Amino acid sequence: MSSFSSTNIPPVAEICHIHEDIFSQERKHTKRIRIIGRLQEKDINRHTVVLTSPVTQPNVKHSSVKVCVKLIYPFEARLGSLYETIVEVLQPEEDGNLHAHTWRCMDGLDIIMYYKGIQMRREYFSQRNINQAVPDTG
């Protein structure tokens, strides 16, 4: 018998872009997010890294995020490489708002196709939620 149950499964991480406002009101109940970014800076002594958006976005308020990587051991990363991380989102007032739980290199990823896929996924779930909210009268 397995001791694994559905109550032990962590919540699904919402896929976000770095240029989106991670701490917006619409995400205030989101505990985990998945982001992809280029490693711009790393400070091993403070266990922090800065990820930047892999594509240039016009009129963008946020183009980078600071992430605590204290839980990733051993932490090995190359500046300029593309990484995906699942982070826990803490309150904006707290120091080190994003804490990485997973970290993997995504060099070679077609980022334009990835963003198109995310957009299609969002449209699908948006449409699905609208259809589920409207009762079928036919």
MODELLER restraints for C-alpha pairs under 7 A, 6 or more apart:
rsr = mdl.restraints
at = mdl.atoms
rsr.add(forms.Gaussian(group=physical.xy_distance, feature=features.Distance(at['CA:13:A'], at['CA:32:A']), mean=4.74, stdev=0.5))
rsr.add(forms.Gaussian(group=physical.xy_distance, feature=features.Distance(at['CA:13:A'], at['CA:33:A']), mean=4.46, stdev=0.5))
rsr.add(forms.Gaussian(group=physical.xy_distance, feature=features.Distance(at['CA:13:A'], at['CA:34:A']), mean=5.67, stdev=0.5))
rsr.add(forms.Gaussian(group=physical.xy_distance, feature=features.Distance(at['CA:13:A'], at['CA:86:A']), mean=6.86, stdev=0.5))
rsr.add(forms.Gaussian(group=physical.xy_distance, feature=features.Distance(at['CA:14:A'], at['CA:32:A']), mean=6.50, stdev=0.5))
rsr.add(forms.Gaussian(group=physical.xy_distance, feature=features.Distance(at['CA:14:A'], at['CA:33:A']), mean=4.57, stdev=0.5))
rsr.add(forms.Gaussian(group=physical.xy_distance, feature=features.Distance(at['CA:14:A'], at['CA:34:A']), mean=5.89, stdev=0.5))
rsr.add(forms.Gaussian(group=physical.xy_distance, feature=features.Distance(at['CA:15:A'], at['CA:33:A']), mean=5.71, stdev=0.5))
rsr.add(forms.Gaussian(group=physical.xy_distance, feature=features.Distance(at['CA:15:A'], at['CA:34:A']), mean=4.70, stdev=0.5))
rsr.add(forms.Gaussian(group=physical.xy_distance, feature=features.Distance(at['CA:15:A'], at['CA:35:A']), mean=6.24, stdev=0.5))
rsr.add(forms.Gaussian(group=physical.xy_distance, feature=features.Distance(at['CA:16:A'], at['CA:33:A']), mean=6.39, stdev=0.5))
rsr.add(forms.Gaussian(group=physical.xy_distance, feature=features.Distance(at['CA:16:A'], at['CA:34:A']), mean=5.98, stdev=0.5))
rsr.add(forms.Gaussian(group=physical.xy_distance, feature=features.Distance(at['CA:16:A'], at['CA:35:A']), mean=5.48, stdev=0.5))
rsr.add(forms.Gaussian(group=physical.xy_distance, feature=features.Distance(at['CA:17:A'], at['CA:35:A']), mean=5.95, stdev=0.5))
rsr.add(forms.Gaussian(group=physical.xy_distance, feature=features.Distance(at['CA:18:A'], at['CA:35:A']), mean=6.56, stdev=0.5))
rsr.add(forms.Gaussian(group=physical.xy_distance, feature=features.Distance(at['CA:18:A'], at['CA:52:A']), mean=6.95, stdev=0.5))
rsr.add(forms.Gaussian(group=physical.xy_distance, feature=features.Distance(at['CA:18:A'], at['CA:53:A']), mean=5.48, stdev=0.5))
rsr.add(forms.Gaussian(group=physical.xy_distance, feature=features.Distance(at['CA:18:A'], at['CA:62:A']), mean=6.85, stdev=0.5))
rsr.add(forms.Gaussian(group=physical.xy_distance, feature=features.Distance(at['CA:18:A'], at['CA:63:A']), mean=6.13, stdev=0.5))
rsr.add(forms.Gaussian(group=physical.xy_distance, feature=features.Distance(at['CA:18:A'], at['CA:64:A']), mean=6.13, stdev=0.5))
rsr.add(forms.Gaussian(group=physical.xy_distance, feature=features.Distance(at['CA:18:A'], at['CA:65:A']), mean=6.71, stdev=0.5))
rsr.add(forms.Gaussian(group=physical.xy_distance, feature=features.Distance(at['CA:19:A'], at['CA:53:A']), mean=6.57, stdev=0.5))
rsr.add(forms.Gaussian(group=physical.xy_distance, feature=features.Distance(at['CA:19:A'], at['CA:60:A']), mean=6.18, stdev=0.5))
rsr.add(forms.Gaussian(group=physical.xy_distance, feature=features.Distance(at['CA:19:A'], at['CA:61:A']), mean=6.78, stdev=0.5))
rsr.add(forms.Gaussian(group=physical.xy_distance, feature=features.Distance(at['CA:19:A'], at['CA:62:A']), mean=4.69, stdev=0.5))
rsr.add(forms.Gaussian(group=physical.xy_distance, feature=features.Distance(at['CA:19:A'], at['CA:63:A']), mean=5.02, stdev=0.5))
rsr.add(forms.Gaussian(group=physical.xy_distance, feature=features.Distance(at['CA:20:A'], at['CA:62:A']), mean=6.72, stdev=0.5))
rsr.add(forms.Gaussian(group=physical.xy_distance, feature=features.Distance(at['CA:23:A'], at['CA:92:A']), mean=6.60, stdev=0.5))
rsr.add(forms.Gaussian(group=physical.xy_distance, feature=features.Distance(at['CA:31:A'], at['CA:88:A']), mean=5.67, stdev=0.5))
rsr.add(forms.Gaussian(group=physical.xy_distance, feature=features.Distance(at['CA:31:A'], at['CA:89:A']), mean=5.23, stdev=0.5))
rsr.add(forms.Gaussian(group=physical.xy_distance, feature=features.Distance(at['CA:32:A'], at['CA:86:A']), mean=6.68, stdev=0.5))
rsr.add(forms.Gaussian(group=physical.xy_distance, feature=features.Distance(at['CA:32:A'], at['CA:87:A']), mean=5.50, stdev=0.5))
rsr.add(forms.Gaussian(group=physical.xy_distance, feature=features.Distance(at['CA:32:A'], at['CA:88:A']), mean=4.49, stdev=0.5))
rsr.add(forms.Gaussian(group=physical.xy_distance, feature=features.Distance(at['CA:32:A'], at['CA:89:A']), mean=5.68, stdev=0.5))
rsr.add(forms.Gaussian(group=physical.xy_distance, feature=features.Distance(at['CA:33:A'], at['CA:86:A']), mean=5.63, stdev=0.5))
rsr.add(forms.Gaussian(group=physical.xy_distance, feature=features.Distance(at['CA:33:A'], at['CA:87:A']), mean=5.54, stdev=0.5))
rsr.add(forms.Gaussian(group=physical.xy_distance, feature=features.Distance(at['CA:33:A'], at['CA:88:A']), mean=6.67, stdev=0.5))
rsr.add(forms.Gaussian(group=physical.xy_distance, feature=features.Distance(at['CA:34:A'], at['CA:85:A']), mean=5.70, stdev=0.5))
rsr.add(forms.Gaussian(group=physical.xy_distance, feature=features.Distance(at['CA:34:A'], at['CA:86:A']), mean=4.39, stdev=0.5))
rsr.add(forms.Gaussian(group=physical.xy_distance, feature=features.Distance(at['CA:34:A'], at['CA:87:A']), mean=6.39, stdev=0.5))
rsr.add(forms.Gaussian(group=physical.xy_distance, feature=features.Distance(at['CA:35:A'], at['CA:84:A']), mean=5.69, stdev=0.5))
rsr.add(forms.Gaussian(group=physical.xy_distance, feature=features.Distance(at['CA:35:A'], at['CA:85:A']), mean=5.64, stdev=0.5))
rsr.add(forms.Gaussian(group=physical.xy_distance, feature=features.Distance(at['CA:35:A'], at['CA:86:A']), mean=6.56, stdev=0.5))
rsr.add(forms.Gaussian(group=physical.xy_distance, feature=features.Distance(at['CA:36:A'], at['CA:82:A']), mean=6.96, stdev=0.5))
rsr.add(forms.Gaussian(group=physical.xy_distance, feature=features.Distance(at['CA:36:A'], at['CA:83:A']), mean=5.53, stdev=0.5))
rsr.add(forms.Gaussian(group=physical.xy_distance, feature=features.Distance(at['CA:36:A'], at['CA:84:A']), mean=4.30, stdev=0.5))
rsr.add(forms.Gaussian(group=physical.xy_distance, feature=features.Distance(at['CA:36:A'], at['CA:85:A']), mean=6.50, stdev=0.5))
rsr.add(forms.Gaussian(group=physical.xy_distance, feature=features.Distance(at['CA:37:A'], at['CA:51:A']), mean=5.03, stdev=0.5))
rsr.add(forms.Gaussian(group=physical.xy_distance, feature=features.Distance(at['CA:37:A'], at['CA:52:A']), mean=5.16, stdev=0.5))
rsr.add(forms.Gaussian(group=physical.xy_distance, feature=features.Distance(at['CA:37:A'], at['CA:53:A']), mean=5.12, stdev=0.5))
rsr.add(forms.Gaussian(group=physical.xy_distance, feature=features.Distance(at['CA:37:A'], at['CA:54:A']), mean=5.34, stdev=0.5))
rsr.add(forms.Gaussian(group=physical.xy_distance, feature=features.Distance(at['CA:37:A'], at['CA:82:A']), mean=5.56, stdev=0.5))
rsr.add(forms.Gaussian(group=physical.xy_distance, feature=features.Distance(at['CA:37:A'], at['CA:83:A']), mean=5.55, stdev=0.5))
rsr.add(forms.Gaussian(group=physical.xy_distance, feature=features.Distance(at['CA:37:A'], at['CA:84:A']), mean=6.64, stdev=0.5))
rsr.add(forms.Gaussian(group=physical.xy_distance, feature=features.Distance(at['CA:38:A'], at['CA:51:A']), mean=5.20, stdev=0.5))
rsr.add(forms.Gaussian(group=physical.xy_distance, feature=features.Distance(at['CA:38:A'], at['CA:52:A']), mean=5.18, stdev=0.5))
rsr.add(forms.Gaussian(group=physical.xy_distance, feature=features.Distance(at['CA:38:A'], at['CA:53:A']), mean=6.50, stdev=0.5))
rsr.add(forms.Gaussian(group=physical.xy_distance, feature=features.Distance(at['CA:38:A'], at['CA:54:A']), mean=5.73, stdev=0.5))
rsr.add(forms.Gaussian(group=physical.xy_distance, feature=features.Distance(at['CA:38:A'], at['CA:80:A']), mean=5.57, stdev=0.5))
rsr.add(forms.Gaussian(group=physical.xy_distance, feature=features.Distance(at['CA:38:A'], at['CA:81:A']), mean=5.44, stdev=0.5))
rsr.add(forms.Gaussian(group=physical.xy_distance, feature=features.Distance(at['CA:38:A'], at['CA:82:A']), mean=4.40, stdev=0.5))
rsr.add(forms.Gaussian(group=physical.xy_distance, feature=features.Distance(at['CA:38:A'], at['CA:83:A']), mean=6.16, stdev=0.5))
rsr.add(forms.Gaussian(group=physical.xy_distance, feature=features.Distance(at['CA:39:A'], at['CA:50:A']), mean=6.09, stdev=0.5))
rsr.add(forms.Gaussian(group=physical.xy_distance, feature=features.Distance(at['CA:39:A'], at['CA:51:A']), mean=4.74, stdev=0.5))
rsr.add(forms.Gaussian(group=physical.xy_distance, feature=features.Distance(at['CA:39:A'], at['CA:52:A']), mean=6.61, stdev=0.5))
rsr.add(forms.Gaussian(group=physical.xy_distance, feature=features.Distance(at['CA:39:A'], at['CA:79:A']), mean=5.09, stdev=0.5))
rsr.add(forms.Gaussian(group=physical.xy_distance, feature=features.Distance(at['CA:39:A'], at['CA:80:A']), mean=5.15, stdev=0.5))
rsr.add(forms.Gaussian(group=physical.xy_distance, feature=features.Distance(at['CA:39:A'], at['CA:81:A']), mean=5.75, stdev=0.5))
rsr.add(forms.Gaussian(group=physical.xy_distance, feature=features.Distance(at['CA:39:A'], at['CA:82:A']), mean=6.45, stdev=0.5))
rsr.add(forms.Gaussian(group=physical.xy_distance, feature=features.Distance(at['CA:40:A'], at['CA:50:A']), mean=5.56, stdev=0.5))
rsr.add(forms.Gaussian(group=physical.xy_distance, feature=features.Distance(at['CA:40:A'], at['CA:51:A']), mean=5.67, stdev=0.5))
rsr.add(forms.Gaussian(group=physical.xy_distance, feature=features.Distance(at['CA:40:A'], at['CA:52:A']), mean=6.39, stdev=0.5))
rsr.add(forms.Gaussian(group=physical.xy_distance, feature=features.Distance(at['CA:40:A'], at['CA:79:A']), mean=5.77, stdev=0.5))
rsr.add(forms.Gaussian(group=physical.xy_distance, feature=features.Distance(at['CA:40:A'], at['CA:80:A']), mean=5.98, stdev=0.5))
rsr.add(forms.Gaussian(group=physical.xy_distance, feature=features.Distance(at['CA:41:A'], at['CA:49:A']), mean=5.45, stdev=0.5))
rsr.add(forms.Gaussian(group=physical.xy_distance, feature=features.Distance(at['CA:41:A'], at['CA:50:A']), mean=5.04, stdev=0.5))
rsr.add(forms.Gaussian(group=physical.xy_distance, feature=features.Distance(at['CA:41:A'], at['CA:79:A']), mean=6.71, stdev=0.5))
rsr.add(forms.Gaussian(group=physical.xy_distance, feature=features.Distance(at['CA:42:A'], at['CA:48:A']), mean=5.93, stdev=0.5))
rsr.add(forms.Gaussian(group=physical.xy_distance, feature=features.Distance(at['CA:42:A'], at['CA:49:A']), mean=4.21, stdev=0.5))
rsr.add(forms.Gaussian(group=physical.xy_distance, feature=features.Distance(at['CA:42:A'], at['CA:50:A']), mean=6.42, stdev=0.5))
rsr.add(forms.Gaussian(group=physical.xy_distance, feature=features.Distance(at['CA:43:A'], at['CA:49:A']), mean=6.14, stdev=0.5))
rsr.add(forms.Gaussian(group=physical.xy_distance, feature=features.Distance(at['CA:47:A'], at['CA:68:A']), mean=5.69, stdev=0.5))
rsr.add(forms.Gaussian(group=physical.xy_distance, feature=features.Distance(at['CA:47:A'], at['CA:69:A']), mean=5.29, stdev=0.5))
rsr.add(forms.Gaussian(group=physical.xy_distance, feature=features.Distance(at['CA:47:A'], at['CA:70:A']), mean=5.17, stdev=0.5))
rsr.add(forms.Gaussian(group=physical.xy_distance, feature=features.Distance(at['CA:48:A'], at['CA:66:A']), mean=6.72, stdev=0.5))
rsr.add(forms.Gaussian(group=physical.xy_distance, feature=features.Distance(at['CA:48:A'], at['CA:67:A']), mean=5.51, stdev=0.5))
rsr.add(forms.Gaussian(group=physical.xy_distance, feature=features.Distance(at['CA:48:A'], at['CA:68:A']), mean=4.46, stdev=0.5))
rsr.add(forms.Gaussian(group=physical.xy_distance, feature=features.Distance(at['CA:48:A'], at['CA:69:A']), mean=5.65, stdev=0.5))
rsr.add(forms.Gaussian(group=physical.xy_distance, feature=features.Distance(at['CA:49:A'], at['CA:66:A']), mean=5.72, stdev=0.5))
rsr.add(forms.Gaussian(group=physical.xy_distance, feature=features.Distance(at['CA:49:A'], at['CA:67:A']), mean=5.33, stdev=0.5))
rsr.add(forms.Gaussian(group=physical.xy_distance, feature=features.Distance(at['CA:49:A'], at['CA:68:A']), mean=6.55, stdev=0.5))
rsr.add(forms.Gaussian(group=physical.xy_distance, feature=features.Distance(at['CA:50:A'], at['CA:64:A']), mean=6.56, stdev=0.5))
rsr.add(forms.Gaussian(group=physical.xy_distance, feature=features.Distance(at['CA:50:A'], at['CA:65:A']), mean=5.58, stdev=0.5))
rsr.add(forms.Gaussian(group=physical.xy_distance, feature=features.Distance(at['CA:50:A'], at['CA:66:A']), mean=4.50, stdev=0.5))
rsr.add(forms.Gaussian(group=physical.xy_distance, feature=features.Distance(at['CA:50:A'], at['CA:67:A']), mean=6.22, stdev=0.5))
rsr.add(forms.Gaussian(group=physical.xy_distance, feature=features.Distance(at['CA:51:A'], at['CA:64:A']), mean=5.43, stdev=0.5))
rsr.add(forms.Gaussian(group=physical.xy_distance, feature=features.Distance(at['CA:51:A'], at['CA:65:A']), mean=5.43, stdev=0.5))
rsr.add(forms.Gaussian(group=physical.xy_distance, feature=features.Distance(at['CA:51:A'], at['CA:66:A']), mean=6.51, stdev=0.5))
rsr.add(forms.Gaussian(group=physical.xy_distance, feature=features.Distance(at['CA:52:A'], at['CA:63:A']), mean=5.73, stdev=0.5))
rsr.add(forms.Gaussian(group=physical.xy_distance, feature=features.Distance(at['CA:52:A'], at['CA:64:A']), mean=4.13, stdev=0.5))
rsr.add(forms.Gaussian(group=physical.xy_distance, feature=features.Distance(at['CA:52:A'], at['CA:65:A']), mean=6.57, stdev=0.5))
rsr.add(forms.Gaussian(group=physical.xy_distance, feature=features.Distance(at['CA:53:A'], at['CA:63:A']), mean=5.52, stdev=0.5))
rsr.add(forms.Gaussian(group=physical.xy_distance, feature=features.Distance(at['CA:53:A'], at['CA:64:A']), mean=6.08, stdev=0.5))
rsr.add(forms.Gaussian(group=physical.xy_distance, feature=features.Distance(at['CA:67:A'], at['CA:96:A']), mean=6.72, stdev=0.5))
rsr.add(forms.Gaussian(group=physical.xy_distance, feature=features.Distance(at['CA:67:A'], at['CA:98:A']), mean=5.03, stdev=0.5))
rsr.add(forms.Gaussian(group=physical.xy_distance, feature=features.Distance(at['CA:67:A'], at['CA:99:A']), mean=5.84, stdev=0.5))
rsr.add(forms.Gaussian(group=physical.xy_distance, feature=features.Distance(at['CA:67:A'], at['CA:100:A']), mean=6.56, stdev=0.5))
rsr.add(forms.Gaussian(group=physical.xy_distance, feature=features.Distance(at['CA:68:A'], at['CA:96:A']), mean=5.97, stdev=0.5))
rsr.add(forms.Gaussian(group=physical.xy_distance, feature=features.Distance(at['CA:68:A'], at['CA:98:A']), mean=6.03, stdev=0.5))
rsr.add(forms.Gaussian(group=physical.xy_distance, feature=features.Distance(at['CA:68:A'], at['CA:99:A']), mean=4.74, stdev=0.5))
rsr.add(forms.Gaussian(group=physical.xy_distance, feature=features.Distance(at['CA:68:A'], at['CA:100:A']), mean=6.06, stdev=0.5))
rsr.add(forms.Gaussian(group=physical.xy_distance, feature=features.Distance(at['CA:69:A'], at['CA:99:A']), mean=6.24, stdev=0.5))
rsr.add(forms.Gaussian(group=physical.xy_distance, feature=features.Distance(at['CA:69:A'], at['CA:100:A']), mean=5.31, stdev=0.5))
rsr.add(forms.Gaussian(group=physical.xy_distance, feature=features.Distance(at['CA:71:A'], at['CA:100:A']), mean=6.72, stdev=0.5))
rsr.add(forms.Gaussian(group=physical.xy_distance, feature=features.Distance(at['CA:71:A'], at['CA:101:A']), mean=6.30, stdev=0.5))
rsr.add(forms.Gaussian(group=physical.xy_distance, feature=features.Distance(at['CA:72:A'], at['CA:101:A']), mean=6.72, stdev=0.5))
rsr.add(forms.Gaussian(group=physical.xy_distance, feature=features.Distance(at['CA:81:A'], at['CA:107:A']), mean=6.13, stdev=0.5))
rsr.add(forms.Gaussian(group=physical.xy_distance, feature=features.Distance(at['CA:82:A'], at['CA:105:A']), mean=5.96, stdev=0.5))
rsr.add(forms.Gaussian(group=physical.xy_distance, feature=features.Distance(at['CA:82:A'], at['CA:106:A']), mean=5.17, stdev=0.5))
rsr.add(forms.Gaussian(group=physical.xy_distance, feature=features.Distance(at['CA:82:A'], at['CA:107:A']), mean=5.16, stdev=0.5))
rsr.add(forms.Gaussian(group=physical.xy_distance, feature=features.Distance(at['CA:83:A'], at['CA:103:A']), mean=6.80, stdev=0.5))
rsr.add(forms.Gaussian(group=physical.xy_distance, feature=features.Distance(at['CA:83:A'], at['CA:104:A']), mean=5.57, stdev=0.5))
rsr.add(forms.Gaussian(group=physical.xy_distance, feature=features.Distance(at['CA:83:A'], at['CA:105:A']), mean=4.50, stdev=0.5))
rsr.add(forms.Gaussian(group=physical.xy_distance, feature=features.Distance(at['CA:83:A'], at['CA:106:A']), mean=5.08, stdev=0.5))
rsr.add(forms.Gaussian(group=physical.xy_distance, feature=features.Distance(at['CA:84:A'], at['CA:103:A']), mean=5.91, stdev=0.5))
rsr.add(forms.Gaussian(group=physical.xy_distance, feature=features.Distance(at['CA:84:A'], at['CA:104:A']), mean=5.47, stdev=0.5))
rsr.add(forms.Gaussian(group=physical.xy_distance, feature=features.Distance(at['CA:84:A'], at['CA:105:A']), mean=6.46, stdev=0.5))
rsr.add(forms.Gaussian(group=physical.xy_distance, feature=features.Distance(at['CA:84:A'], at['CA:106:A']), mean=6.38, stdev=0.5))
rsr.add(forms.Gaussian(group=physical.xy_distance, feature=features.Distance(at['CA:85:A'], at['CA:100:A']), mean=6.25, stdev=0.5))
rsr.add(forms.Gaussian(group=physical.xy_distance, feature=features.Distance(at['CA:85:A'], at['CA:102:A']), mean=5.27, stdev=0.5))
rsr.add(forms.Gaussian(group=physical.xy_distance, feature=features.Distance(at['CA:85:A'], at['CA:103:A']), mean=4.60, stdev=0.5))
rsr.add(forms.Gaussian(group=physical.xy_distance, feature=features.Distance(at['CA:85:A'], at['CA:104:A']), mean=6.57, stdev=0.5))
rsr.add(forms.Gaussian(group=physical.xy_distance, feature=features.Distance(at['CA:86:A'], at['CA:100:A']), mean=5.77, stdev=0.5))
rsr.add(forms.Gaussian(group=physical.xy_distance, feature=features.Distance(at['CA:86:A'], at['CA:101:A']), mean=5.72, stdev=0.5))
rsr.add(forms.Gaussian(group=physical.xy_distance, feature=features.Distance(at['CA:86:A'], at['CA:102:A']), mean=5.31, stdev=0.5))
rsr.add(forms.Gaussian(group=physical.xy_distance, feature=features.Distance(at['CA:87:A'], at['CA:98:A']), mean=5.69, stdev=0.5))
rsr.add(forms.Gaussian(group=physical.xy_distance, feature=features.Distance(at['CA:87:A'], at['CA:99:A']), mean=5.06, stdev=0.5))
rsr.add(forms.Gaussian(group=physical.xy_distance, feature=features.Distance(at['CA:87:A'], at['CA:100:A']), mean=4.19, stdev=0.5))
rsr.add(forms.Gaussian(group=physical.xy_distance, feature=features.Distance(at['CA:87:A'], at['CA:101:A']), mean=5.65, stdev=0.5))
rsr.add(forms.Gaussian(group=physical.xy_distance, feature=features.Distance(at['CA:88:A'], at['CA:98:A']), mean=5.59, stdev=0.5))
rsr.add(forms.Gaussian(group=physical.xy_distance, feature=features.Distance(at['CA:88:A'], at['CA:99:A']), mean=5.12, stdev=0.5))
rsr.add(forms.Gaussian(group=physical.xy_distance, feature=features.Distance(at['CA:88:A'], at['CA:100:A']), mean=6.44, stdev=0.5))
rsr.add(forms.Gaussian(group=physical.xy_distance, feature=features.Distance(at['CA:89:A'], at['CA:97:A']), mean=5.94, stdev=0.5))
rsr.add(forms.Gaussian(group=physical.xy_distance, feature=features.Distance(at['CA:89:A'], at['CA:98:A']), mean=5.00, stdev=0.5))
rsr.add(forms.Gaussian(group=physical.xy_distance, feature=features.Distance(at['CA:89:A'], at['CA:99:A']), mean=6.85, stdev=0.5))
rsr.add(forms.Gaussian(group=physical.xy_distance, feature=features.Distance(at['CA:90:A'], at['CA:97:A']), mean=4.88, stdev=0.5))
rsr.add(forms.Gaussian(group=physical.xy_distance, feature=features.Distance(at['CA:90:A'], at['CA:98:A']), mean=6.26, stdev=0.5))
rsr.add(forms.Gaussian(group=physical.xy_distance, feature=features.Distance(at['CA:91:A'], at['CA:97:A']), mean=6.34, stdev=0.5))
